[in-house]
């Protein structure tokens, strides 16, 4: 199974006294330059995707900061893309990430996923991968360097 890293409404339960963060891990109809190819996610690509056990990680690695199966992370699809909200625990790492969001140092997100259906087109003379169907969302992550520039990450007011 090839995993790509780029993240129904749920509720999030409080995880002690930690901060609440959120953002958009994926955006529909945004073309991004991945170097050799461009990529775009179609609306509807998340329909039927397995989002039952998504983790919130920082830069797609480390100890989970929140998890959908624990009720501390909610992932949902809206007309803009893949949105998430997480209640973080009161840990040093969670406080550092929340402070980086507050200061504007971390402002973007990504997601790790599998693809079940794609097609290839062309954009600016190079291949364009159009993601039509996501199989599983593995994680959503605030990141230092996103594949999609217009993704979002912030403290939730």
CORPELIN-V119879 format. One record per pair of residues at least 24 apart in sequence whose ideal C-beta (glycine too) atoms are under 10 Angstrom apart, sorted by the first residue. I is the first residue (numbers start at 0). J is the second residue. D is the distance in Angstrom with one decimal. If there is no record, write none. Layout:
BEGIN
I,J,D
I,J,D
END
This chain:
BEGIN
0,113,5.8
0,114,9.9
0,134,8.3
0,135,8.4
0,137,9.8
1,112,9.8
1,113,6.7
1,114,7.4
2,59,9.4
2,111,5.5
2,112,7.1
2,113,6.1
2,114,9.5
2,135,8.6
2,137,6.1
2,138,9.3
3,33,10.0
3,38,9.0
3,109,9.8
3,110,8.4
3,111,6.6
3,112,5.3
3,113,7.0
3,114,6.4
3,128,9.7
3,130,8.5
3,133,9.0
3,137,9.0
3,146,9.0
4,56,9.7
4,58,9.3
4,59,4.9
4,60,9.7
4,109,6.0
4,110,7.1
4,111,4.2
4,112,7.8
4,137,8.2
4,138,7.8
4,140,7.7
4,142,8.8
4,146,7.8
5,31,8.1
5,33,9.2
5,38,8.0
5,40,8.2
5,59,9.4
5,81,9.3
5,108,8.7
5,109,4.8
5,110,5.1
5,111,7.5
5,112,7.0
5,130,9.3
5,139,9.6
5,140,9.2
5,142,9.1
5,145,7.4
5,146,4.6
5,147,6.2
5,150,8.1
6,45,9.2
6,50,8.9
6,53,7.3
6,55,9.3
6,74,6.7
6,80,8.4
6,81,4.5
6,82,8.6
6,83,6.3
6,108,6.7
6,109,6.9
6,110,2.5
6,111,7.6
6,112,7.1
6,133,9.4
6,136,5.7
6,137,8.8
6,138,7.1
6,139,3.6
6,140,7.5
6,150,8.6
7,50,8.1
7,73,9.6
7,74,9.1
7,75,6.7
7,76,7.9
8,73,7.0
8,74,9.2
8,75,4.7
8,76,8.9
8,77,8.9
8,82,9.2
8,84,9.8
9,50,8.8
9,53,9.9
9,67,6.8
9,70,7.9
9,72,8.1
9,73,3.8
9,74,7.0
9,75,6.6
9,83,9.6
9,84,8.6
10,70,7.5
10,73,6.4
10,84,9.3
11,65,7.9
11,67,9.1
11,69,9.8
11,70,6.7
11,71,6.2
11,72,6.7
11,73,4.7
11,83,9.3
11,84,5.5
11,85,6.6
11,86,4.9
11,155,9.4
12,69,8.4
12,70,4.5
12,71,6.5
12,73,9.6
12,86,6.6
13,70,9.5
13,71,8.3
13,86,5.3
13,87,9.9
13,88,9.7
14,64,9.0
14,65,6.7
14,66,9.8
14,69,8.2
14,70,8.7
14,71,4.6
14,72,9.3
14,85,8.2
14,86,4.3
14,87,6.0
14,88,4.6
14,89,7.9
14,90,9.5
14,93,8.5
15,71,9.8
15,86,8.5
15,87,8.7
15,88,5.3
15,89,4.7
15,90,8.9
15,93,9.5
16,86,9.9
16,87,9.8
16,88,8.7
16,89,4.9
17,64,8.9
17,65,9.1
17,71,9.2
17,85,9.3
17,86,6.6
17,87,4.0
17,88,4.8
17,89,4.3
17,90,7.1
17,93,5.1
17,94,7.6
17,97,7.6
18,85,9.1
18,86,8.1
18,87,5.3
18,88,9.5
18,89,8.5
18,93,6.5
18,94,7.3
18,96,8.3
18,97,3.8
18,98,8.7
18,100,8.2
18,101,8.6
18,154,6.1
18,155,8.1
19,65,9.5
19,71,9.8
19,84,6.7
19,85,6.9
19,86,5.2
19,87,7.1
19,97,8.6
19,154,7.1
19,155,4.3
19,156,8.7
20,55,8.0
20,64,8.4
20,65,8.5
20,72,9.9
20,83,8.7
20,84,7.6
20,85,5.5
20,86,8.5
20,87,6.3
20,93,8.5
20,96,7.1
20,97,6.2
20,100,6.0
20,101,9.8
20,105,9.3
20,108,9.8
20,141,7.1
20,152,6.8
20,153,6.9
20,154,5.8
20,155,6.1
21,55,9.6
21,72,9.4
21,73,8.4
21,74,10.0
21,82,7.1
21,83,5.6
21,84,3.9
21,85,6.5
21,86,9.8
21,100,9.6
21,108,9.0
21,139,9.3
21,141,9.6
21,151,8.2
21,152,7.6
21,153,6.9
21,154,8.3
21,155,4.8
22,80,10.0
22,81,9.6
22,82,7.4
22,83,6.5
22,84,8.6
22,85,9.4
22,100,8.7
22,105,9.6
22,106,8.4
22,107,7.7
22,108,4.6
22,109,10.0
22,139,8.1
22,140,9.9
22,141,7.0
22,150,6.7
22,151,4.0
22,152,3.9
22,153,6.0
22,154,9.9
22,155,9.0
23,77,8.8
23,79,6.2
23,80,5.1
23,81,6.5
23,82,5.5
23,83,7.8
23,107,9.0
23,108,6.3
23,110,9.5
23,139,9.2
23,147,8.8
23,149,8.1
23,150,5.3
23,151,4.6
23,152,8.2
24,53,9.3
24,55,9.5
24,74,7.9
24,80,7.5
24,81,4.9
24,82,7.8
24,83,5.9
24,107,9.4
24,108,4.4
24,109,6.1
24,110,3.9
24,111,9.2
24,112,9.2
24,136,8.2
24,138,8.6
24,139,4.1
24,140,7.2
24,141,9.0
24,142,9.2
24,145,9.0
24,147,8.7
24,150,6.3
24,151,8.7
24,152,8.5
25,76,9.2
25,79,9.4
25,80,4.8
25,81,4.0
25,82,9.0
25,83,9.8
25,108,8.2
25,109,8.2
25,110,5.3
25,112,8.0
25,130,9.0
25,133,8.5
25,136,8.7
25,139,8.5
25,146,9.4
25,147,6.9
25,150,7.1
26,79,6.3
26,80,4.0
26,81,8.0
26,82,9.9
26,108,9.7
26,147,5.8
26,148,9.5
26,149,5.7
26,150,6.3
26,151,8.7
27,76,9.1
27,77,9.5
27,78,7.5
27,79,6.7
27,80,5.1
27,81,8.8
27,130,9.9
28,79,9.6
28,80,8.9
29,79,9.8
29,80,8.1
29,146,10.0
29,147,5.6
29,148,8.2
29,149,5.7
29,150,8.6
30,122,6.0
30,123,8.8
30,127,7.0
30,129,9.6
30,147,9.2
31,145,8.6
31,146,5.4
31,147,4.8
31,148,7.1
31,149,8.8
31,150,9.6
32,122,9.0
32,123,8.6
32,125,8.4
32,146,8.9
32,148,9.4
33,125,9.7
33,126,9.8
33,128,8.1
33,146,6.3
33,147,9.8
34,125,9.5
34,146,10.0
35,125,7.4
35,126,7.5
36,119,8.6
36,122,8.7
36,125,6.3
36,126,4.5
36,127,6.8
36,128,5.6
37,120,8.8
37,121,8.7
37,122,4.5
37,123,7.1
37,125,6.0
37,126,7.1
37,127,4.4
37,128,7.2
37,129,9.3
38,117,9.2
38,122,9.3
38,126,9.4
38,127,7.1
38,128,4.8
38,129,7.9
38,130,6.8
38,146,7.4
38,147,8.4
39,120,8.6
39,122,7.9
39,127,6.4
39,128,7.5
39,129,5.4
39,130,7.0
39,147,9.6
40,80,7.3
40,81,8.4
40,110,9.8
40,112,9.4
40,114,9.9
40,117,10.0
40,128,9.6
40,129,8.1
40,130,4.7
40,131,8.8
40,133,8.0
40,147,8.4
41,116,9.7
41,117,9.5
41,118,9.2
41,129,6.1
41,130,6.4
41,131,5.4
41,132,8.5
41,133,9.9
42,76,9.0
42,78,7.4
42,79,9.5
42,80,8.6
43,76,8.9
43,131,7.8
43,132,8.0
43,133,9.8
44,76,9.0
44,80,9.4
44,81,9.0
44,112,9.2
44,114,8.8
44,115,9.3
44,116,8.5
44,117,9.3
44,129,9.1
44,130,5.2
44,131,6.0
44,132,5.7
44,133,5.1
45,74,9.0
45,75,9.3
45,76,4.8
45,80,8.5
45,81,6.2
45,112,9.0
45,130,9.7
45,132,8.5
45,133,5.3
45,136,7.4
46,76,7.9
46,131,10.0
46,132,7.5
46,133,8.7
47,115,8.5
47,132,7.4
47,133,8.5
47,134,8.7
48,74,9.4
48,76,8.5
48,81,9.0
48,112,7.7
48,113,8.8
48,115,8.3
48,132,7.7
48,133,4.3
48,134,6.5
48,135,6.4
48,136,5.8
49,112,9.8
49,113,8.7
49,133,8.7
49,134,6.7
49,135,4.2
49,136,7.1
49,137,9.3
50,74,5.1
50,75,8.6
50,76,8.7
50,81,8.6
50,83,9.7
50,112,9.8
50,133,8.9
50,135,7.7
50,136,4.8
50,137,9.6
50,139,9.6
51,135,8.8
51,136,9.2
52,135,8.9
52,136,9.2
52,137,8.6
52,138,9.9
53,81,9.6
53,83,7.7
53,85,9.8
53,110,8.4
53,111,9.1
53,112,9.7
53,135,8.9
53,136,5.1
53,137,6.9
53,138,6.2
53,139,6.1
54,85,9.8
54,111,8.9
54,136,9.6
54,137,7.3
54,138,4.6
54,139,7.9
54,140,8.7
55,83,7.1
55,84,9.7
55,85,4.7
55,86,9.8
55,87,8.0
55,93,9.8
55,96,9.5
55,108,9.7
55,138,6.9
55,139,5.8
55,140,7.0
55,141,8.1
56,109,9.6
56,111,8.2
56,137,9.2
56,138,4.9
56,139,7.9
56,140,4.8
56,141,8.7
56,142,9.3
57,92,7.3
57,93,9.5
57,95,8.9
57,96,5.9
57,99,9.3
57,105,8.3
57,138,9.9
57,140,6.2
57,141,5.9
57,142,7.7
57,143,8.9
58,105,9.5
58,109,8.2
58,140,6.0
58,141,7.8
58,142,5.3
58,143,6.2
58,144,8.4
59,109,6.7
59,110,8.7
59,111,5.7
59,137,8.7
59,138,6.1
59,139,9.4
59,140,4.9
59,142,7.2
60,111,10.0
60,138,9.1
60,140,8.3
61,92,7.6
61,140,9.5
62,90,8.8
62,92,7.4
63,138,8.1
64,88,7.5
64,90,8.0
64,92,6.9
64,93,5.8
64,96,7.0
64,97,9.8
64,140,9.2
64,141,8.9
65,93,8.8
65,139,9.2
66,138,9.4
67,136,8.9
67,139,9.2
72,138,9.6
72,139,7.5
74,110,8.9
74,136,6.4
74,138,9.9
74,139,6.4
79,149,9.7
79,151,9.3
80,108,9.9
80,110,9.6
80,147,8.9
80,149,9.3
80,150,8.1
80,151,9.4
81,108,8.8
81,110,6.2
81,112,9.0
81,133,8.6
81,136,7.1
81,139,7.2
81,150,9.2
82,108,9.7
82,139,9.2
82,151,8.8
83,108,7.7
83,110,8.6
83,136,9.4
83,138,10.0
83,139,4.7
83,140,9.7
83,141,9.9
83,151,10.0
83,152,9.2
84,155,6.0
85,139,8.1
85,141,9.5
85,155,8.6
86,155,9.0
96,141,6.2
96,152,8.9
96,154,9.7
97,141,9.8
97,153,9.7
97,154,5.9
97,155,9.9
98,154,9.1
99,141,8.0
99,143,9.4
99,152,9.1
99,154,9.9
100,141,7.0
100,152,6.0
100,153,5.3
100,154,5.0
100,155,9.5
101,153,8.3
101,154,5.5
103,153,8.9
104,143,8.7
105,141,5.0
105,142,7.6
105,143,6.9
105,152,5.8
105,153,8.8
106,141,8.4
106,142,9.8
106,145,9.2
106,150,8.7
106,151,6.9
106,152,5.7
106,153,6.9
107,140,9.7
107,141,7.3
107,142,6.0
107,143,8.2
107,144,8.2
107,145,4.1
107,146,9.5
107,147,7.8
107,148,7.1
107,149,8.1
107,150,4.7
107,151,6.7
107,152,5.7
107,153,9.9
108,139,6.3
108,140,6.3
108,141,5.6
108,142,6.2
108,145,6.4
108,147,8.4
108,150,4.4
108,151,6.3
108,152,4.7
108,153,9.6
109,138,8.6
109,139,7.5
109,140,5.1
109,141,8.2
109,142,4.5
109,143,9.7
109,144,8.6
109,145,5.0
109,146,6.2
109,147,7.4
109,150,6.7
109,152,9.3
110,136,6.1
110,137,7.7
110,138,6.5
110,139,4.9
110,140,6.9
110,142,9.5
110,145,9.7
110,146,9.3
110,147,9.3
110,150,8.7
111,135,9.1
111,136,7.5
111,137,4.1
111,138,4.6
111,139,8.2
111,140,7.4
112,136,5.3
112,137,6.2
112,138,8.7
112,139,9.6
113,137,7.4
END
